[in-house]
Amino acid sequence: MLAGRIHSEGLLTLSALTLNQMKRVLVITVMILLLSIPISGCLSSSIVGFIESDLVVPEIRYVQNEPPTLPTPLSSSTPTYSYILDWTISEVFVNCGGVMNLWINNTGPRDIFVYGYGLKWINATSVYSRDSEAYVHPDERVALGLLAFQGPLLAEPTFYSIDLKIAVRTTSGTSWHDYGTVTAADRMIDVSELVPWRNHTIEKNLKEYYNKVNSRINLTAVNGIVGMIRSEFPGTYNILQIAQAFEWVYSNIEYKTDVGGDYWQSTDETLARRTGDCEDQAILLTSIISALGGNARVNIISEHAFPTVFVLKSGIESSIISYELGSIRSSLSSYYGSDLNVCFLNDSMGYWLVVDTTGSPYAGGLPTLSSPSNQTSYPGISFDWSFIETNWLITVDITGEVSTGGEIF
């Protein structure tokens, strides 16, 4: 997936070699070692990237979600109905849970109104639910939205059911019958353990990666998308605009792996093809965020790349950090209509919201090749998470500029 792997595979075996052969092997071995580690220190220069005065904190705004209103008049008549549900569900972790997207296909002869749905673990009392307000006509398939839920307490195969709250139009067509909560058939899913925290080194703006990423950024190419986002959520740069940018890429760019070698598409190429892998989607999304007036990064780990967006400066009291991160989580939860877990990376500059369109169905979800860990930074606001395999992270600030200097830090 990524060019220039930061590890090498295979060993060179020394046996009965001449002196010249040994010298050649030694040179080759040194070259392999140089290519098998992150390029840092004297091996590669680093670029400054963002400075503190560049950083823009997005405003916190909320979607006003009104409780659904049942269609009227209601009737005691009980019309027949039928539907088919289909859904996607993320990996589910002990306690931390997961997320589900649900669609309903009305296979009956009458309109169905869905005013909520939920997930329940069998043999548990809690139901994780959300409101909805979807009219579904016969032969119509409608998305009901994202539902976040907590996980069971044990890592084992676990049964769950899906509940719907529905009303159905009566035979006369002039009234509705409220069926309340109806339960779909039980299903089973494996529940995963939390992973131990995994330390990783961080390299910022290594020149090779900085130039490779930023040479592919084009803010002008995303003007149309930015205009649509601002018309949907007007005003100064805010969290809802970030979520809408994520949704545009998630919904409009199909994931497609490279064939015949690793190639990083520019913003223009990904928009033209409407396909792209993790690097391509990261470059496109960070172009949109930058054009909206925000600060974004492309983060590179072994076998993956994903974006983050700057949301909060460092150097403030922990209680204020807790409050601000909670407000960001609440803003995103209002956008999606469900109470979400949200992931951040933080460094000396501040907090960066994870927005991996190839790893999660919502802005703030876990990036690919990561998992919740068994530590918690801010209970009820955010959870600690860890990369599963990699021990290193390279961050690239998106400035749209390419450096020709040799500045070393």
C-alpha positions in Angstrom: 0.0 0.0 0.0 2.8 2.4 0.9 6.0 3.0 -1.0 9.3 2.7 0.8 8.6 0.2 3.5 10.3 1.1 6.7 11.2 -2.5 7.4 13.1 -5.1 5.3 12.6 -8.8 5.1 15.1 -11.5 4.5 18.7 -12.1 5.6 22.0 -12.1 3.8 24.0 -15.3 4.6 27.8 -15.1 4.8 29.6 -18.4 4.0 33.0 -19.0 2.3 33.1 -15.6 0.8 36.2 -13.9 -0.6 37.4 -10.6 0.8 35.9 -8.6 -2.1 32.7 -10.5 -1.8 32.5 -9.8 1.9 33.0 -6.1 1.2 30.2 -6.1 -1.4 27.9 -7.9 1.1 28.9 -5.4 3.8 28.0 -2.5 1.5 24.7 -4.1 0.5 23.9 -4.8 4.1 24.5 -1.2 5.2 22.3 0.0 2.3 19.5 -2.3 3.4 19.8 -1.2 7.0 19.6 2.5 5.9 16.4 1.7 4.0 14.9 -0.3 6.7 14.5 2.5 9.4 12.6 5.8 9.4 14.7 8.5 7.8 15.6 10.8 10.6 18.4 12.9 12.1 21.3 13.3 9.8 19.8 10.9 7.2 17.0 13.3 6.2 16.1 16.9 6.8 12.8 17.9 8.4 10.6 20.8 7.4 9.1 23.3 10.0 5.5 22.9 8.8 2.9 24.5 11.0 3.9 27.0 13.6 1.6 28.0 16.5 0.2 31.2 14.8 -1.0 29.0 11.8 -3.3 26.9 14.0 -7.0 27.5 13.7 -9.4 26.1 16.3 -12.7 25.2 14.7 -15.9 26.5 16.3 -18.1 24.1 18.2 -21.6 23.9 16.7 -24.5 21.5 17.0 -27.2 20.0 14.9 -30.5 20.6 16.6 -32.2 17.2 16.5 -35.8 17.4 17.4 -37.7 14.3 18.6 -39.5 12.5 15.8 -43.2 13.2 15.4 -45.5 10.4 14.6 -47.8 10.8 11.5 -51.4 11.3 12.3 -54.2 10.5 12.7 -53.5 7.2 14.5 -55.8 4.2 14.2 -56.4 1.0 16.0 -56.5 -0.8 12.7 -53.6 -3.2 12.2 -52.4 -3.2 8.6 -50.0 -5.9 7.4 -46.4 -4.9 6.6 -43.1 -6.5 5.6 -39.5 -5.3 5.3 -36.0 -6.5 4.9 -33.1 -5.0 7.0 -29.5 -5.0 6.0 -26.7 -3.4 7.9 -22.9 -3.1 8.3 -21.4 -3.4 11.8 -17.8 -2.5 12.8 -15.5 -4.7 14.8 -16.9 -4.8 18.3 -14.6 -4.4 21.4 -15.2 -5.3 25.0 -16.9 -2.3 26.7 -15.9 0.2 24.0 -18.4 -1.4 21.6 -18.7 -0.4 17.9 -21.0 1.2 15.4 -23.7 0.1 13.0 -25.3 1.4 9.8 -28.8 0.2 9.1 -31.0 0.2 5.9 -34.6 -0.8 5.6 -36.2 -2.1 2.4 -40.0 -1.9 2.4 -41.2 -5.1 0.7 -44.9 -4.6 1.7 -47.8 -2.7 0.1 -48.0 0.2 2.5 -45.9 3.1 3.7 -43.7 2.5 6.8 -42.6 5.3 9.1 -39.4 4.5 11.2 -39.0 6.7 14.2 -36.2 4.9 16.0 -34.0 1.9 16.1 -31.6 0.2 18.5 -29.3 -2.7 19.3 -29.7 -5.0 22.3 -27.3 -7.6 23.6 -29.2 -10.8 24.4 -29.4 -11.5 28.1 -28.6 -7.8 28.8 -31.0 -5.1 29.9 -29.5 -2.1 28.1 -30.8 -1.0 24.6 -28.6 1.3 22.6 -30.9 3.4 20.5 -31.3 6.5 18.4 -34.2 8.5 17.0 -35.0 8.4 13.3 -37.6 10.0 11.1 -37.8 8.0 7.8 -40.8 7.5 5.6 -40.2 4.3 3.5 -42.6 3.8 0.6 -43.2 0.4 -1.0 -40.2 -1.0 -2.9 -38.0 1.7 -1.4 -34.7 1.3 0.5 -33.8 4.0 3.0 -30.7 4.5 5.2 -31.6 4.9 8.9 -28.3 6.3 10.0 -25.4 5.5 12.3 -25.8 3.9 15.7 -23.0 3.7 18.2 -23.3 1.2 21.1 -21.3 -0.1 24.0 -19.8 -3.6 23.9 -20.4 -6.6 26.2 -18.1 -7.2 29.2 -16.6 -10.5 27.8 -14.7 -11.1 24.6 -16.7 -14.0 23.2 -19.3 -14.6 20.5 -22.4 -12.8 21.6 -25.9 -12.6 20.3 -27.7 -9.3 19.6 -31.1 -8.2 18.3 -32.1 -5.1 16.3 -35.2 -3.2 17.5 -37.3 -0.9 15.2 -39.9 1.6 16.2 -42.4 1.8 13.4 -45.8 3.0 12.3 -47.6 1.7 9.2 -50.2 3.4 7.0 -53.6 1.7 7.2 -55.5 0.2 4.3 -57.6 3.3 3.9 -54.5 5.4 3.4 -55.8 8.1 5.7 -54.4 7.0 9.0 -51.5 5.2 10.7 -51.1 2.4 13.2 -48.2 2.7 15.7 -46.7 -0.7 16.3 -44.2 0.6 18.8 -41.1 -1.5 19.1 -40.7 -4.6 16.9 -37.7 -6.9 17.2 -35.8 -8.5 14.3 -34.2 -11.9 14.4 -31.2 -12.5 16.6 -27.7 -12.4 15.2 -24.2 -13.2 16.6 -20.9 -11.4 16.4 -17.4 -12.0 17.9 -16.4 -9.4 20.5 -12.7 -8.5 20.6 -10.4 -7.9 23.5 -8.8 -4.5 24.1 -5.1 -4.4 23.2 -2.2 -3.3 25.4 -0.9 0.2 24.9 1.8 0.2 22.2 4.5 3.0 22.3 5.6 4.5 19.0 8.2 7.0 17.9 7.0 10.1 16.0 8.8 11.9 13.2 7.4 15.2 11.9 7.6 16.5 8.4 10.5 14.4 7.1 11.4 16.2 3.8 10.9 13.2 1.6 7.3 12.6 2.8 6.5 16.3 3.3 7.3 17.0 -0.4 5.7 13.9 -1.7 2.3 14.6 0.1 2.2 18.4 -0.3 3.1 18.3 -4.0 -0.2 16.4 -4.5 -2.4 18.9 -2.6 -4.7 21.2 -4.6 -7.0 23.5 -2.8 -8.5 25.0 -5.9 -9.7 21.6 -7.2 -12.0 21.2 -4.1 -13.7 24.7 -4.4 -17.0 23.1 -5.5 -17.0 20.7 -2.5 -16.1 23.4 -0.1 -19.0 25.5 -1.4 -21.5 22.7 -0.9 -20.2 22.1 2.7 -20.5 25.8 3.5 -24.0 26.0 2.1 -25.0 23.1 4.3 -23.2 24.4 7.4 -22.6 28.1 6.9 -20.5 30.5 9.0 -16.9 30.4 10.1 -14.9 27.1 10.1 -16.5 24.6 12.5 -16.7 21.0 13.6 -19.8 20.3 11.6 -18.0 21.3 8.4 -15.2 18.9 9.3 -17.8 16.1 9.6 -19.4 17.1 6.3 -16.0 17.0 4.6 -15.4 13.5 6.0 -18.9 12.4 4.8 -18.3 13.7 1.3 -15.1 11.7 0.8 -16.5 8.6 2.6 -19.7 8.6 0.4 -18.2 9.6 -2.9 -14.7 8.0 -3.2 -14.7 4.3 -3.6 -11.8 2.5 -1.9 -9.5 0.9 -4.6 -6.0 -0.5 -4.0 -3.2 0.2 -6.4 -2.4 -2.4 -9.1 1.2 -3.0 -10.2 2.9 -0.7 -7.6 2.2 2.0 -5.1 1.1 5.3 -6.6 -0.1 8.3 -4.6 -2.8 10.2 -6.5 -3.1 14.0 -6.4 -6.3 15.7 -5.3 -7.2 16.2 -8.9 -6.7 12.6 -9.9 -8.8 11.2 -7.0 -11.6 13.6 -7.9 -11.5 12.6 -11.5 -11.4 8.9 -10.8 -13.7 8.8 -7.8 -11.6 6.0 -6.5 -8.5 5.9 -4.3 -6.7 4.0 -1.5 -5.8 5.3 2.0 -3.1 7.8 0.9 -5.3 9.1 -2.0 -8.3 9.7 0.3 -6.1 11.2 3.0 -4.7 13.7 0.4 -8.1 14.6 -0.9 -9.7 15.1 2.6 -6.8 17.2 3.9 -7.1 19.4 0.8 -10.8 20.0 1.6 -10.1 20.7 5.3 -7.3 23.1 4.3 -9.6 24.9 1.8 -12.2 25.3 4.5 -9.6 27.2 6.6 -8.4 24.4 8.9 -5.2 22.6 9.6 -4.8 19.0 8.6 -2.1 16.3 8.6 -1.5 13.1 6.7 -0.2 10.5 9.2 1.8 7.5 7.9 2.3 4.2 9.7 3.3 0.8 8.4 0.9 -0.2 5.7 -1.5 2.7 6.1 -2.0 6.5 5.9 -4.8 8.5 7.5 -5.7 12.2 8.1 -6.1 14.2 11.3 -7.5 17.7 11.8 -6.3 20.2 14.4 -9.1 20.9 16.9 -7.6 22.2 20.2 -4.4 23.9 21.4 -2.2 22.5 24.1 -0.9 24.4 27.2 -4.3 24.7 28.9 -5.6 23.3 32.1 -6.6 19.6 32.1 -10.2 20.5 33.1 -10.5 22.8 30.1 -9.1 20.1 27.8 -11.7 17.7 29.2 -14.5 20.2 28.6 -13.4 21.1 25.1 -12.8 17.5 24.0 -16.3 16.7 25.4 -17.8 19.5 23.4 -16.2 18.2 20.2 -17.6 14.8 20.9 -21.0 16.2 21.5 -20.9 18.2 18.3 -20.0 15.1 16.3 -22.7 13.1 18.1 -25.3 15.7 17.2 -24.2 15.5 13.5 -24.6 11.7 13.4 -27.5 11.5 15.8 -25.8 8.9 18.1 -23.5 9.1 21.1 -20.1 8.4 19.7 -16.6 7.5 20.9 -14.1 9.9 19.4 -10.3 9.4 18.8 -7.6 12.0 19.0 -3.8 12.2 18.5 -2.0 14.8 20.6 1.4 16.4 20.6 3.1 19.6 21.8 0.9 21.7 19.5 -2.4 20.3 20.6 -5.1 17.8 19.8 -5.8 16.3 16.3 -9.1 14.7 15.5 -8.8 11.4 13.6 -10.7 11.4 10.3 -9.9 8.1 8.6 -12.4 7.5 5.8 -11.0 4.1 5.1 -11.0 3.0 8.8 -14.3 4.2 10.3 -17.8 5.2 9.0 -17.7 8.5 11.0 -15.4 11.4 11.7 -13.5 10.7 14.9 -13.6 6.9 14.6 -10.7 4.5 15.0 -8.1 4.5 12.1 -7.3 1.3 10.3 -4.8 -1.0 12.0 -5.7 0.3 15.5 -7.8 -0.8 18.5 -9.1 0.6 21.8 -6.5 0.0 24.5 -7.0 -0.9 28.1 -6.3 2.7 29.3 -8.6 5.7 29.4 -7.6 9.3 29.2 -10.9 11.1 29.7 -13.7 8.7 30.9 -16.9 9.3 29.0 -15.3 11.6 26.5 -12.5 9.8 24.7 -10.8 6.4 25.0 -7.1 5.5 24.6 -6.4 3.6 21.5 -3.2 2.1 20.1 -1.8 1.1 16.8 -1.8 -2.7 16.5 1.4 -3.4 14.7 3.5 -0.3 14.0 6.0 1.2 16.4 6.4 4.4 14.5 4.4 7.3 13.1 5.3 10.0 10.5 3.2 13.1 10.5 3.0 15.5 7.5 1.6 19.0 7.9 -0.6 20.0 4.9 0.6 23.4 3.7 0.4 22.8 0.0 4.0 23.9 -0.3 7.1 22.0 -1.4 10.4 22.7 0.4 13.7 23.1 -1.5 15.7 24.0 1.6 17.9 21.8 3.7 16.7 22.8 7.2 17.4 20.2 9.8 15.7 19.9 13.2 
